[in-house]
Amino acid sequence: MSKLVRSTLMLACLSIVLVVGVACVPPPTPVPPTAAPTAGPSNAITNIVWQWTSVTTKPTGETTTVSDPQNYTITFRDDGTLSGKADCNNFTGTYSQEGGFTITLGASTMAACAEGSLDQQYLELLSAVVAGGPDGQGNLALENAGGEKRMLFKNGGAAPAQ
């Protein structure tokens, strides 16, 4: 037998072995498609009574702690409205998270709160908010332009239904 014939037969035999070998290997098990992660609530800050606990002035590092957080609250609703308490006064308004975070205060009672109240400071800070959201530790953080003032809120529980 010539070398050429032997090489051709050898190549043919190897090809047959390869084809049979591949045919004996089971096909790979298809991997089911991964489910898309389910979206959480559309807005993790809504329908919660947030209680103001402190404000930090970043340039100085000074933090003012609010002694009665339950007297300074804000609740964001799914429909873009908000309501809250500024010590002895109640307020309403709207908010938006489009291109930042803005709060527009609306109607408010105008009672004169006791000396030492932070009601006016609280309302002024809320009016200046440009950024904010959950802080990753179960709290809510709101900041003014440049982050100079950072307000921190704790979760005071679910807001009553409207």
Helices and strands as residue ranges (DSSP letters): H 3-24, E 48-57, E 62-65, G 69-71, E 72-76, E 81-86, E 89-96, E 102-108, H 119-127, E 129-134, E 140-144, G 145-147, E 149-158
